[in-house]
């Protein structure tokens, strides 16, 4: 009877923590899909341009995700030990490193915008649209470096209500401004892809302002404090946190670089292939929302339990978490198969591009299974136990060493159609899922890092 009570308690805590994250993910990806449709209605070239430009933000944001999720390992364990002074110092590290990376990426984009877009697309019109978009949207990197640190780490301390509301309002603002600035509605100028970039910039600025105001007003929040409390971290603490975080930064940076290289490989097929990939990625992200949220929730709870020095309980809880993830994998596959035709009909693509989209989504429906198994184990379990170096080695080997190579061989050597290229490249994710699942079962990932 006691065991049943423990199971119910864990599932309740997992779902309670995952709930707000699911809302964040669903609204974010759902409205990104709306934004995607808005740009897509301009034409396949504009959509390909925005998709190419967003590869830079994808790499930047995934490096931030790597930094924050790596630093969240000790942060979650400090939260389990109720050491709030150390938590503030880690937040200060996150923001300092995030802003440094933001300024570097911003400068790089402003100087080399045409060359960066040219890495993904060959058509001159696509490059021109992409440069217009990226030079405006690059300003958002600075705001994102701070707001992402706040919202992501709110998951580790399990305080999500207000960050979720702020995130939702930001996304709604972005969508409304897109509607106004892309097409020139409500008396605004029709700015096309530049309007989409400006809408994102305004929404990100308002989001950061709201989050900072929230932390200033809420004196009970673990992130509330004087400026010196966030900047007073020692070199020893920085090295300790970075020892765990840097493998995740390299892992996520390598993963996002691999994704961008695969995107560039498919750009060798045609601009229409890039547009198809942009639509496919957003739809797949929509279907993955619950899985991503549960992974974040599991990482926070596993880290907290390890911080309380209960490794066996942490392992037992991860087994319950994986049962839910296996169920979600089946649901995601069915969702993509059901939604692919209605999504394809929304876009004003020609018949050939629409057929390419339908075939690609059909392949994605099944290749997502090994990808999400690997995600569930790596981000929801292994990293929470401090096993970040192993995750980095596997990620780089399977992504850059297998998936990227297979994508380019499929496109350049065998000249396969897009959907078959996707299927061949997915072998990398299958190998990664097998290796990481075996690691999970071995229990070698369990470490207490504080």
Secondary structure by P-SEA (a helix, b strand, c coil): caaaaaaaaaaaaaaaaaaaaaaaaaaaaaaaaaaaaaaaaacaaaaaaaaaaaaaaaaaaaaaaaaaaaaaaaaaaaaaacaaaaaaaaaaaaaaaaaaaaaaaaaaaaacaaaaaaaccccaaaaaaaaacccccccaaaaaaaaaaaaaacccccccaaaaaaaaaaaaaaaaaaaacccccccccccaaaaaaaaaaaaaaaaaaaaaaaaaacccccccccccccccccaaaaaaaaaacaaaaaaaaaaaaaaaaaaaaaaaacaaaaaaaaaaaaaaaaaaaaaaaaaaaaaaaaaaaaaaccaaaaaaaaaaaaaaaaaaaaaaaaaaaaaaaaaaaaccccaaaaaaaaaaaaaaaccaaaaaaaaaaaccccccccaaaaaaaaaaaaacccaaaaaaaacccccccaaaaaaaaaaaaaaaaaaaaaaaaacccccccc
